[in-house]
């Protein structure tokens, strides 16, 4: 990838699903720092350690499955039914999906939501002209995290 970057055939290099350990190891040998790491990130798996690592290195976190991934072996709940999320959504007059997406955006992450439903796609786009107030944003720390259930993947 670095050869492609050097040849001008790539403007940036990105990685996917790299833990802080893997990324730290890569940074020791890489000539070109990755611009982005795409990982699953949502209020139920906030990836706090990765987020903090990226803040210190300038690497961007791009969140896939920002609405959670219910039904997968590692998710034991539905983020969009999380009481903290639904409470904040009710207080702000937004959908739980909008709150989950807005949280990621306010954390400085880009989001890659998926939907085949036209109305939900429109709702998912309506997250850029409002924000979650600090007092409600603090409530996200109350959400039980996936890594506490299955070990530290960060």
DSSP file (Angstrom, degrees, kcal/mol; ACC not computed):
  #  RESIDUE AA STRUCTURE BP1 BP2  ACC     N-H-->O    O-->H-N    N-H-->O    O-->H-N    TCO  KAPPA ALPHA  PHI   PSI    X-CA   Y-CA   Z-CA
    1    1 A X     >        0   0    0      0, 0.0     4,-2.4     0, 0.0     5,-0.2   0.000 360.0 360.0 360.0 -36.9    0.0    0.0    0.0
    2    2 A X  H  >  +     0   0    0      1,-0.2     4,-3.0     2,-0.2     5,-0.2   0.870 360.0  54.0 -64.9 -33.9    2.8    2.4    0.7
    3    3 A X  H  > S+     0   0    0      2,-0.2     4,-2.0     1,-0.2    -1,-0.2   0.906 109.0  48.3 -64.6 -40.6    4.2    1.9   -2.8
    4    4 A X  H  4>S+     0   0    0      2,-0.2     5,-2.4     1,-0.2     6,-0.9   0.901 112.7  48.9 -64.1 -40.5    0.8    2.8   -4.2
    5    5 A X  H ><5S+     0   0    0     -4,-2.4     3,-1.4     4,-0.2    -2,-0.2   0.935 111.2  49.3 -62.1 -47.5    0.8    5.9   -1.9
    6    6 A X  H 3<5S+     0   0    0     -4,-3.0    -2,-0.2     1,-0.3    -1,-0.2   0.845 109.0  53.2 -61.1 -34.7    4.3    6.8   -3.0
    7    7 A X  T 3<5S-     0   0    0     -4,-2.0    -1,-0.3    -5,-0.2    -2,-0.2   0.485 116.6-114.9 -80.1  -2.3    3.3    6.4   -6.7
    8    8 A X  T < 5S+     0   0    0     -3,-1.4    -3,-0.2    -4,-0.3    -2,-0.1   0.614  86.4 117.5  79.5  11.7    0.3    8.8   -6.2
    9    9 A X  S   <S+     0   0    0     -5,-2.4     2,-0.4    -6,-0.2    -4,-0.2   0.557  76.3  39.5 -88.8  -8.1   -2.2    6.0   -6.9
   10   10 A X        -     0   0    0     -6,-0.9    -2,-0.2    -5,-0.2    -1,-0.2  -0.994  62.1-160.6-139.0 133.2   -3.6    6.3   -3.3
   11   11 A X  S    S+     0   0    0     -2,-0.4     2,-0.3     1,-0.2    -1,-0.1   0.698  79.6   2.0 -85.3 -19.4   -4.2    9.5   -1.4
   12   12 A X        -     0   0    0      2,-0.0     2,-0.4    20,-0.0    -1,-0.2  -0.978  66.0-126.6-158.2 163.3   -4.4    7.8    1.9
   13   13 A X        -     0   0    0     20,-0.4    22,-3.5    -2,-0.3    23,-0.8  -0.964  26.9-175.9-118.2 136.2   -4.1    4.4    3.5
   14   14 A X  E     -a   36   0A   0     -2,-0.4     2,-0.3    20,-0.2    23,-0.2  -0.897   8.7-157.2-127.8 160.1   -6.7    2.9    5.8
   15   15 A X  E     -a   37   0A   0     21,-2.6    23,-2.3    -2,-0.3     2,-0.4  -0.833   9.6-139.4-128.6 168.7   -7.1   -0.2    7.9
   16   16 A X  E    S-a   38   0A   0     -2,-0.3    23,-0.2    21,-0.3    21,-0.0  -0.997  73.3  -1.2-136.1 136.7  -10.0   -2.1    9.2
   17   17 A X  S    S+     0   0    0     21,-2.5     2,-0.5    -2,-0.4    22,-0.1   0.798  79.2 158.9  60.1  33.9  -10.7   -3.8   12.6
   18   18 A X        -     0   0    0     20,-0.1    -1,-0.2     4,-0.1     2,-0.1  -0.759  31.3-143.4 -87.5 130.8   -7.2   -3.0   14.0
   19   19 A X     >  -     0   0    0     -2,-0.5     4,-2.7     1,-0.1     5,-0.2  -0.315  32.6-100.2 -78.0 171.1   -6.9   -3.0   17.8
   20   20 A X  H  > S+     0   0    0    134,-2.4     4,-2.7     2,-0.2     5,-0.2   0.889 126.0  52.0 -61.3 -37.1   -4.8   -0.5   19.6
   21   21 A X  H  > S+     0   0    0    133,-0.3     4,-2.6     2,-0.2    -1,-0.2   0.952 111.5  44.7 -63.4 -50.1   -2.1   -3.2   19.8
   22   22 A X  H  > S+     0   0    0      1,-0.2     4,-2.2     2,-0.2    -2,-0.2   0.904 116.1  47.3 -61.8 -40.8   -2.2   -4.0   16.1
   23   23 A X  H  X S+     0   0    0     -4,-2.7     4,-2.6     2,-0.2    -1,-0.2   0.901 110.8  51.2 -69.1 -39.7   -2.2   -0.3   15.2
   24   24 A X  H  X S+     0   0    0     -4,-2.7     4,-1.1    -5,-0.2    -2,-0.2   0.924 111.2  48.7 -60.4 -44.3    0.7    0.5   17.6
   25   25 A X  H  X S+     0   0    0     -4,-2.6     4,-0.8     1,-0.2     3,-0.4   0.902 112.1  49.4 -61.8 -41.3    2.7   -2.4   16.1
   26   26 A X  H >X S+     0   0    0     -4,-2.2     4,-2.6     1,-0.2     3,-0.9   0.906 105.0  57.2 -64.9 -41.8    1.9   -1.0   12.6
   27   27 A X  H 3< S+     0   0    0     -4,-2.6    -1,-0.2     1,-0.3    -2,-0.2   0.763  99.7  60.7 -63.4 -24.2    2.9    2.5   13.5
   28   28 A X  H 3< S+     0   0    0     -4,-1.1    -1,-0.3    -3,-0.4    -2,-0.2   0.856 119.7  24.3 -69.0 -34.7    6.4    1.3   14.5
   29   29 A X  H << S+     0   0    0     -3,-0.9    -2,-0.2    -4,-0.8     2,-0.2   0.626  98.2 101.8-107.7 -16.7    7.1    0.0   11.0
   30   30 A X     <  -     0   0    0     -4,-2.6     3,-0.1     1,-0.2     4,-0.0  -0.480  46.8-166.3 -76.4 137.0    4.9    2.0    8.7
   31   31 A X  S    S+     0   0    0      1,-0.2     2,-0.6    -2,-0.2    -1,-0.2   0.802  85.9  49.3 -82.1 -34.1    6.3    4.9    6.7
   32   32 A X  S    S-     0   0    0    -20,-0.0    -1,-0.2     0, 0.0     2,-0.2  -0.932  88.4-134.2-111.2 118.0    2.8    6.2    5.9
   33   33 A X        -     0   0    0     -2,-0.6   -20,-0.4    -3,-0.1     2,-0.1  -0.471  29.0-107.4 -68.7 134.3    0.5    6.5    8.9
   34   34 A X        -     0   0    0     -2,-0.2   -20,-0.2     1,-0.2    -1,-0.1  -0.392  21.9-152.4 -60.0 138.9   -3.0    5.1    8.3
   35   35 A X  S    S+     0   0    0    -22,-3.5    25,-2.8     1,-0.2     2,-0.3   0.785  73.0  13.7 -81.4 -29.0   -5.5    7.9    7.9
   36   36 A X  E     -ab  14  60A   0    -23,-0.8   -21,-2.6    23,-0.2     2,-0.4  -0.990  52.7-156.0-149.6 150.2   -8.4    5.8    9.2
   37   37 A X  E     -ab  15  61A   0     23,-2.4    25,-2.0    -2,-0.3     2,-0.6  -0.990  19.0-149.5-126.6 122.1   -9.4    2.6   11.0
   38   38 A X  E     +ab  16  62A   0    -23,-2.3   -21,-2.5    -2,-0.4     2,-0.3  -0.830  31.9 155.2 -95.0 118.3  -12.9    1.3   10.2
   39   39 A X  E     - b   0  63A   0     23,-1.9    25,-2.1    -2,-0.6     2,-0.4  -0.931  51.7 -89.6-138.0 159.4  -14.3   -0.6   13.2
   40   40 A X  E     + b   0  64A   0     -2,-0.3     2,-0.3    23,-0.2    25,-0.2  -0.591  56.9 164.5 -68.6 127.1  -17.7   -1.5   14.6
   41   41 A X        +     0   0    0     23,-1.6     2,-0.3    -2,-0.4     5,-0.2  -0.952   6.6 131.5-152.5 126.9  -18.6    1.3   17.0
   42   42 A X  B >  S-D   45   0B   0      3,-1.4     3,-2.1    -2,-0.3    25,-0.1  -0.935  71.0 -76.9-161.1 174.1  -21.9    2.3   18.5
   43   43 A X  T 3  S+     0   0    0     23,-0.4     3,-0.4     1,-0.3   100,-0.1   0.755 130.2  52.5 -57.1 -23.4  -23.3    3.2   22.0
   44   44 A X  T 3  S+     0   0    0      1,-0.3   102,-2.5   101,-0.1    -1,-0.3   0.579 123.5  27.6 -87.1 -10.0  -23.2   -0.5   23.0
   45   45 A X  B <  S+D   42   0B   0     -3,-2.1    -3,-1.4   100,-0.2    -1,-0.3  -0.620  72.5 172.3-146.9  80.3  -19.6   -0.8   21.9
   46   46 A X        -     0   0    0     -3,-0.4     5,-0.2    -5,-0.2    -3,-0.1   0.588  30.4-143.8 -75.6 -11.9  -18.1    2.6   22.3
   47   47 A X     >  +     0   0    0      1,-0.1     4,-3.0     3,-0.1     5,-0.2   0.895  31.5 171.1  52.2  45.6  -14.5    1.5   21.7
   48   48 A X  H  > S+     0   0    0      1,-0.2     4,-2.7     2,-0.2     5,-0.2   0.879  71.2  51.0 -57.4 -43.8  -13.2    4.1   24.3
   49   49 A X  H  > S+     0   0    0      2,-0.2     4,-2.2     1,-0.2    -1,-0.2   0.926 113.8  44.8 -62.5 -44.1   -9.6    2.8   24.3
   50   50 A X  H  > S+     0   0    0      2,-0.2     4,-2.8     1,-0.2     5,-0.2   0.933 111.8  53.1 -63.6 -45.4   -9.5    3.0   20.5
   51   51 A X  H  X S+     0   0    0     -4,-3.0     4,-2.1     1,-0.2    -2,-0.2   0.928 111.5  45.4 -55.3 -48.0  -11.1    6.4   20.5
   52   52 A X  H  X S+     0   0    0     -4,-2.7     4,-1.5     1,-0.2    -1,-0.2   0.887 111.6  52.5 -64.9 -38.8   -8.6    7.8   23.0
   53   53 A X  H  X S+     0   0    0     -4,-2.2     4,-1.3    -5,-0.2     6,-0.2   0.916 110.1  48.7 -62.2 -43.2   -5.7    6.2   21.0
   54   54 A X  H  X>S+     0   0    0     -4,-2.8     4,-2.4     1,-0.2     5,-0.6   0.868 105.4  57.8 -66.5 -36.2   -6.9    7.9   17.8
   55   55 A X  H  <5S+     0   0    0     -4,-2.1    -1,-0.2     1,-0.2    -2,-0.2   0.883 110.9  43.8 -59.7 -36.8   -7.2   11.2   19.6
   56   56 A X  H  <5S+     0   0    0     -4,-1.5    -1,-0.2     1,-0.2    -2,-0.2   0.713 121.9  37.0 -82.6 -20.3   -3.5   11.0   20.5
   57   57 A X  H  <5S-     0   0    0     -4,-1.3    -2,-0.2     2,-0.2    -3,-0.2   0.579 100.7-121.9-108.3 -12.3   -2.4    9.8   17.0
   58   58 A X  T  <5 +     0   0    0     -4,-2.4     2,-0.4     1,-0.3    -3,-0.2   0.608  62.5 142.5  79.9  10.9   -4.6   11.7   14.7
   59   59 A X      < -     0   0    0     -5,-0.6    -1,-0.3    -6,-0.2     2,-0.3  -0.702  49.4-125.6 -84.8 137.2   -6.0    8.6   13.1
   60   60 A X  E     -b   36   0A   0    -25,-2.8   -23,-2.4    -2,-0.4     2,-0.6  -0.622  11.5-140.2 -87.4 140.7   -9.7    8.8   12.2
   61   61 A X  E     -b   37   0A   0     -2,-0.3    49,-1.6    47,-0.3     2,-0.6  -0.890  13.8-166.4 -99.3 122.6  -12.3    6.3   13.5
   62   62 A X  E     -bc  38 110A   0    -25,-2.0   -23,-1.9    -2,-0.6     2,-0.6  -0.954  15.5-141.9-109.5 121.3  -14.9    5.3   10.9
   63   63 A X  E     -bc  39 111A   0     47,-3.3    49,-2.0    -2,-0.6     3,-0.4  -0.727  16.0-171.9 -92.9 115.1  -17.8    3.5   12.5
   64   64 A X  E    S+bc  40 112A   0    -25,-2.1   -23,-1.6    -2,-0.6    49,-0.1  -0.740  77.8  22.9 -95.3 158.1  -19.5    0.6   10.7
   65   65 A X  S >  S+     0   0    0     47,-0.8     3,-2.2    -2,-0.3    -1,-0.2   0.916  73.5 167.6  52.0  48.1  -22.7   -0.8   12.2
   66   66 A X  T 3  S+     0   0    0     -3,-0.4   -23,-0.4     1,-0.3    38,-0.1   0.599  74.2  54.0 -68.8  -7.4  -23.2    2.5   14.1
   67   67 A X  T 3  S-     0   0    0      1,-0.4    13,-0.4   -25,-0.1    -1,-0.3   0.237 121.0-105.7-104.3  11.4  -26.7    1.3   14.9
   68   68 A X    <   -     0   0    0     -3,-2.2    -1,-0.4   -27,-0.2    10,-0.1  -0.254  22.6-101.1  90.4 177.6  -25.4   -1.9   16.4
   69   69 A X    >   -     0   0    0      8,-0.2     3,-1.5    -3,-0.1     6,-0.3  -0.490  40.5-172.7-138.9  65.4  -25.6   -5.4   15.0
   70   70 A X  T 3   +     0   0    0      1,-0.2     8,-0.1    -3,-0.2     3,-0.1  -0.278  69.6  33.9 -62.3 146.5  -28.4   -7.2   16.7
   71   71 A X  T 3  S+     0   0    0      4,-0.4    -1,-0.2     1,-0.4     2,-0.2   0.334  88.7 118.0  92.0  -7.7  -28.7  -10.9   16.0
   72   72 A X  S X  S-     0   0    0     -3,-1.5     3,-1.3     1,-0.1    -1,-0.4  -0.594  78.4-110.5 -88.7 157.2  -25.0  -11.4   15.8
   73   73 A X  T 3  S+     0   0    0      1,-0.3    -1,-0.1    -2,-0.2    -3,-0.0   0.780 115.8  49.3 -58.3 -28.6  -23.3  -13.8   18.2
   74   74 A X  T 3  S+     0   0    0     -5,-0.1     2,-0.6     1,-0.1    -1,-0.3   0.592  97.1  77.1 -91.6  -9.6  -21.4  -11.0   20.0
   75   75 A X    <   +     0   0    0     -3,-1.3    -4,-0.4    -6,-0.3    -1,-0.1  -0.888  47.9 175.8-103.5 120.3  -24.4   -8.7   20.5
   76   76 A X        +     0   0    0     -2,-0.6     2,-0.3    -6,-0.1    -1,-0.1   0.327  68.0  31.2-101.9   7.9  -26.7   -9.7   23.3
   77   77 A X  S    S-     0   0    0     -8,-0.1     2,-0.6     5,-0.0    -8,-0.2  -0.934  81.4-104.6-151.8 173.4  -29.0   -6.7   23.0
   78   78 A X    >   -     0   0    0     -2,-0.3     3,-2.1     1,-0.1     4,-0.4  -0.934  20.1-153.2-108.9 115.5  -30.4   -4.2   20.5
   79   79 A X  G >  S+     0   0    0     -2,-0.6     3,-1.5     1,-0.3     6,-0.2   0.852  95.6  59.2 -54.4 -38.0  -28.7   -0.8   20.8
   80   80 A X  G 3  S+     0   0    0    -13,-0.4    -1,-0.3     1,-0.3    16,-0.1   0.587 107.1  47.0 -73.5  -8.1  -31.9    0.9   19.4
   81   81 A X  G <  S+     0   0    0     -3,-2.1    -1,-0.3    15,-0.1    -2,-0.2   0.325  80.1 127.6-108.7   4.4  -33.9   -0.5   22.4
   82   82 A X    <>  -     0   0    0     -3,-1.5     4,-2.6    -4,-0.4     3,-0.3  -0.445  63.9-132.4 -61.9 126.5  -31.3    0.5   25.0
   83   83 A X  H  > S+     0   0    0      1,-0.2     4,-2.4     2,-0.2     5,-0.2   0.843 104.8  53.1 -53.6 -38.8  -33.2    2.5   27.7
   84   84 A X  H  > S+     0   0    0      2,-0.2     4,-2.2     1,-0.2    -1,-0.2   0.933 112.3  45.3 -62.1 -44.5  -30.6    5.3   27.7
   85   85 A X  H  > S+     0   0    0     -3,-0.3     4,-2.7    -6,-0.2    -2,-0.2   0.936 114.5  46.8 -65.1 -47.4  -30.9    5.8   24.0
   86   86 A X  H  X S+     0   0    0     -4,-2.6     4,-2.3     1,-0.2    -1,-0.2   0.871 111.8  52.0 -66.1 -34.9  -34.7    5.6   23.9
   87   87 A X  H  X S+     0   0    0     -4,-2.4     4,-2.2    -5,-0.3    -1,-0.2   0.935 112.2  44.9 -64.5 -46.3  -34.9    8.1   26.8
   88   88 A X  H  X S+     0   0    0     -4,-2.2     4,-2.0     2,-0.2    -2,-0.2   0.908 111.9  53.3 -64.6 -41.3  -32.6   10.6   25.1
   89   89 A X  H  X>S+     0   0    0     -4,-2.7     5,-2.3     1,-0.2     4,-1.2   0.921 109.7  48.1 -59.5 -44.6  -34.5   10.1   21.8
   90   90 A X  H  <5S+     0   0    0     -4,-2.3     3,-0.3     1,-0.2    -1,-0.2   0.910 111.3  50.1 -62.7 -42.7  -37.8   10.9   23.6
   91   91 A X  H  <5S+     0   0    0     -4,-2.2    -1,-0.2     1,-0.2    -2,-0.2   0.839 118.5  38.5 -65.4 -32.6  -36.4   14.0   25.3
   92   92 A X  H  <5S-     0   0    0     -4,-2.0    -1,-0.2    -5,-0.2    -2,-0.2   0.517 107.2-120.1 -97.1  -6.2  -35.0   15.3   22.0
   93   93 A X  T  <5S+     0   0    0     -4,-1.2     2,-0.2    -3,-0.3    -3,-0.2   0.862  74.2 120.6  68.8  34.9  -37.9   14.3   19.7
   94   94 A X      < -     0   0    0     -5,-2.3    -1,-0.3    -6,-0.2     2,-0.2  -0.731  68.0 -98.6-121.8 170.7  -35.6   12.1   17.6
   95   95 A X     >  -     0   0    0     -2,-0.2     4,-2.1     1,-0.1     5,-0.2  -0.557  33.4-114.3 -84.5 156.6  -35.5    8.4   16.8
   96   96 A X  H  > S+     0   0    0      1,-0.2     4,-2.5     2,-0.2     5,-0.2   0.880 118.9  55.3 -56.9 -36.6  -33.1    6.1   18.7
   97   97 A X  H  > S+     0   0    0      1,-0.2     4,-2.6     2,-0.2     5,-0.2   0.917 106.1  50.3 -63.0 -42.4  -31.2    5.6   15.4
   98   98 A X  H  > S+     0   0    0      1,-0.2     4,-2.7     2,-0.2    -1,-0.2   0.899 110.9  49.4 -62.3 -39.4  -30.7    9.3   15.1
   99   99 A X  H  X S+     0   0    0     -4,-2.1     4,-2.4     2,-0.2    -2,-0.2   0.922 111.3  48.8 -65.5 -43.9  -29.4    9.5   18.6
  100  100 A X  H  X S+     0   0    0     -4,-2.5     4,-1.7     2,-0.2    -2,-0.2   0.914 115.0  44.8 -62.8 -42.5  -27.0    6.6   18.1
  101  101 A X  H  X S+     0   0    0     -4,-2.6     4,-2.3     1,-0.2    -2,-0.2   0.918 112.6  51.0 -66.9 -43.7  -25.7    8.2   14.9
  102  102 A X  H  X S+     0   0    0     -4,-2.7     4,-3.0    -5,-0.2     5,-0.2   0.879 106.0  56.2 -62.7 -38.1  -25.4   11.7   16.4
  103  103 A X  H  X S+     0   0    0     -4,-2.4     4,-1.6     2,-0.2    -1,-0.2   0.947 108.9  46.6 -57.7 -48.8  -23.5   10.3   19.4
  104  104 A X  H  <>S+     0   0    0     -4,-1.7     5,-2.3     1,-0.2     4,-0.4   0.922 113.2  48.9 -60.0 -44.7  -20.9    8.8   17.0
  105  105 A X  H ><5S+     0   0    0     -4,-2.3     3,-1.6     1,-0.2    -1,-0.2   0.913 109.7  51.5 -63.4 -42.8  -20.6   12.1   15.0
  106  106 A X  H 3<5S+     0   0    0     -4,-3.0    -1,-0.2     1,-0.3    -2,-0.2   0.782 104.1  58.4 -65.8 -25.0  -20.3   14.1   18.2
  107  107 A X  T 3<5S-     0   0    0     -4,-1.6    -1,-0.3    -5,-0.2    -2,-0.2   0.570 124.7-106.6 -77.4  -8.0  -17.5   11.8   19.2
  108  108 A X  T < 5S+     0   0    0     -3,-1.6   -47,-0.3    -4,-0.4     2,-0.2   0.548  77.5 131.1  96.1   8.9  -15.7   12.8   16.0
  109  109 A X      < -     0   0    0     -5,-2.3    -1,-0.3    -6,-0.2     2,-0.3  -0.629  55.5-128.4 -92.8 151.0  -16.3    9.5   14.1
  110  110 A X  E     -c   62   0A   0    -49,-1.6   -47,-3.3    -2,-0.2     2,-0.4  -0.679  29.5-139.7 -87.3 156.3  -17.7    9.2   10.6
  111  111 A X  E     -c   63   0A   0     -2,-0.3     2,-0.2   -49,-0.2   -47,-0.2  -0.910  19.6-166.1-124.5 147.6  -20.6    6.8   10.4
  112  112 A X  E     +c   64   0A   0    -49,-2.0   -47,-0.8    -2,-0.4   -46,-0.2  -0.630  22.2 178.9-128.2  72.1  -21.6    4.1    7.8
  113  113 A X        -     0   0    0     -2,-0.2     2,-0.4   -48,-0.1    -2,-0.0  -0.388  14.2-147.7 -75.2 156.1  -25.3    3.3    8.6
  114  114 A X        +     0   0    0     -2,-0.1     2,-0.3     2,-0.0    -2,-0.0  -0.982  28.2 146.6-126.0 134.3  -27.1    0.8    6.4
  115  115 A X        -     0   0    0     -2,-0.4    -2,-0.0     1,-0.1     0, 0.0  -0.954  34.1-162.9-159.3 147.6  -30.8    0.7    5.6
  116  116 A X  S    S+     0   0    0     -2,-0.3     2,-0.6     5,-0.0    -1,-0.1   0.438  71.2  97.9-103.5  -6.4  -32.9   -0.4    2.6
  117  117 A X     >  -     0   0    0      1,-0.2     4,-2.3     2,-0.0     5,-0.2  -0.751  66.1-150.4 -89.5 120.2  -35.9    1.6    3.9
  118  118 A X  H  > S+     0   0    0     -2,-0.6     4,-2.1     1,-0.2     5,-0.2   0.877  95.6  51.3 -59.4 -41.3  -36.1    5.1    2.2
  119  119 A X  H  > S+     0   0    0      1,-0.2     4,-2.2     2,-0.2    -1,-0.2   0.907 111.4  47.2 -64.6 -41.7  -37.8    6.7    5.3
  120  120 A X  H  > S+     0   0    0      2,-0.2     4,-2.8     1,-0.2    -1,-0.2   0.867 108.5  55.6 -68.1 -35.2  -35.0    5.5    7.6
  121  121 A X  H  X S+     0   0    0     -4,-2.3     4,-1.3     2,-0.2    -2,-0.2   0.930 109.1  47.2 -61.3 -43.8  -32.4    6.6    5.2
  122  122 A X  H  X S+     0   0    0     -4,-2.1     4,-0.8     1,-0.2     3,-0.3   0.913 112.7  49.2 -62.8 -43.0  -33.8   10.1    5.3
  123  123 A X  H >< S+     0   0    0     -4,-2.2     3,-0.9     1,-0.2    -2,-0.2   0.901 106.9  56.1 -62.2 -40.3  -34.0   10.0    9.1
  124  124 A X  H 3< S+     0   0    0     -4,-2.8    -1,-0.2     1,-0.3    -2,-0.2   0.796 105.1  52.6 -63.4 -28.0  -30.4    8.8    9.2
  125  125 A X  H >< S+     0   0    0     -4,-1.3     2,-1.6    -3,-0.3     3,-0.6   0.684  90.9  79.8 -79.3 -18.1  -29.4   11.9    7.2
  126  126 A X  T <<  +     0   0    0     -3,-0.9    -1,-0.2    -4,-0.8    -2,-0.1  -0.394  67.8  89.9 -88.2  59.5  -31.1   14.2    9.7
  127  127 A X  T 3   +     0   0    0     -2,-1.6     3,-0.3    -3,-0.2    -1,-0.2   0.299  65.5  74.3-131.5   5.6  -28.3   14.1   12.3
  128  128 A X  S <  S+     0   0    0     -3,-0.6    -2,-0.1     1,-0.2    -3,-0.0   0.562  87.7  54.8-102.5  -8.9  -26.1   17.0   11.3
  129  129 A X  S    S+     0   0    0      2,-0.0     2,-0.3     0, 0.0    -1,-0.2   0.152 107.6  42.0-115.8  20.2  -28.1   20.1   12.3
  130  130 A X        -     0   0    0     -3,-0.3     2,-0.3     2,-0.0     0, 0.0  -0.947  65.7-153.0-150.9 167.4  -28.6   19.3   16.0
  131  131 A X        -     0   0    0     -2,-0.3     2,-0.6   -25,-0.0   -28,-0.1  -0.958  26.8-103.2-143.8 162.9  -26.6   17.9   18.8
  132  132 A X        -     0   0    0     -2,-0.3     5,-0.1   -30,-0.1   -44,-0.0  -0.773  46.3-116.8 -86.0 121.6  -27.0   15.9   22.0
  133  133 A X    >>  -     0   0    0     -2,-0.6     4,-2.8     1,-0.1     3,-0.7  -0.205  25.0-110.4 -58.8 152.3  -26.7   18.3   25.0
  134  134 A X  H 3> S+     0   0    0      1,-0.3     4,-2.1     2,-0.2     5,-0.1   0.843 116.1  55.5 -54.3 -40.1  -23.7   17.6   27.3
  135  135 A X  H 34 S+     0   0    0      1,-0.2     4,-0.4     2,-0.2    -1,-0.3   0.877 114.5  39.9 -65.1 -35.5  -25.9   16.5   30.2
  136  136 A X  H X4 S+     0   0    0     -3,-0.7     3,-1.0     2,-0.2     4,-0.4   0.835 110.7  58.4 -79.0 -34.0  -27.6   13.8   28.0
  137  137 A X  H >< S+     0   0    0     -4,-2.8     3,-1.5     1,-0.3     4,-0.3   0.864  98.6  60.5 -61.6 -35.6  -24.3   12.9   26.3
  138  138 A X  G >< S+     0   0    0     -4,-2.1     3,-1.4     1,-0.3    -1,-0.3   0.761  90.8  70.1 -63.3 -24.6  -22.9   12.1   29.7
  139  139 A X  G X  S+     0   0    0     -3,-1.0     3,-1.9    -4,-0.4     4,-0.3   0.708  79.1  77.2 -67.6 -19.6  -25.6    9.4   30.1
  140  140 A X  G X  S+     0   0    0     -3,-1.5     3,-1.3    -4,-0.4    -1,-0.3   0.761  81.2  68.1 -63.0 -23.4  -23.9    7.3   27.4
  141  141 A X  G <  S+     0   0    0     -3,-1.4    -1,-0.3    -4,-0.3    -2,-0.2   0.686  90.2  64.8 -68.6 -15.8  -21.4    6.2   30.0
  142  142 A X  G <  S+     0   0    0     -3,-1.9     2,-0.4    -4,-0.2    -1,-0.2   0.614  77.3 105.5 -79.9 -13.0  -24.2    4.3   31.7
  143  143 A X  S <  S-     0   0    0     -3,-1.3     2,-0.1    -4,-0.3    -3,-0.0  -0.548  80.2-116.8 -76.2 125.6  -24.7    1.9   28.8
  144  144 A X        -     0   0    0     -2,-0.4     2,-0.3     1,-0.1    -1,-0.1  -0.401  35.8-130.6 -61.2 130.7  -23.3   -1.6   29.4
  145  145 A X    >>  -     0   0    0     -2,-0.1     3,-0.9     1,-0.1     4,-0.8  -0.637   6.6-133.4 -95.6 143.8  -20.4   -2.1   27.0
  146  146 A X  H >> S+     0   0    0   -102,-2.5     4,-1.7    -2,-0.3     3,-1.2   0.875 105.1  60.1 -55.9 -42.4  -19.9   -5.1   24.8
  147  147 A X  H 3> S+     0   0    0      1,-0.3     4,-1.4     2,-0.2    -1,-0.3   0.781  98.9  57.9 -64.6 -25.0  -16.2   -5.4   25.7
  148  148 A X  H <4 S+     0   0    0     -3,-0.9    -1,-0.3     1,-0.2    -2,-0.2   0.773 109.7  45.2 -72.6 -24.6  -17.2   -5.9   29.4
  149  149 A X  H << S+     0   0    0     -3,-1.2    -2,-0.2    -4,-0.8    -1,-0.2   0.818 128.0  22.5 -85.3 -32.4  -19.2   -8.9   28.4
  150  150 A X  H  < S-     0   0    0     -4,-1.7    -2,-0.2     1,-0.4    -3,-0.2   0.288 113.7 -92.6-123.4   8.8  -16.8  -10.6   26.0
  151  151 A X     <  -     0   0    0     -4,-1.4     2,-0.9    -5,-0.2    -1,-0.4  -0.327  60.0 -47.7 101.2 172.8  -13.3   -9.3   27.0
  152  152 A X        +     0   0    0      1,-0.2    -4,-0.1    -2,-0.1    -5,-0.0  -0.728  49.2 167.8 -90.0 107.7  -11.2   -6.5   25.7
  153  153 A X              0   0    0     -2,-0.9    -1,-0.2     1,-0.2  -133,-0.0   0.473 360.0 360.0 -93.6  -4.5  -11.1   -6.4   21.9
  154  154 A X              0   0    0   -135,-0.1  -134,-2.4  -134,-0.1  -133,-0.3   0.479 360.0 360.0 -81.6 360.0   -9.6   -2.9   21.8
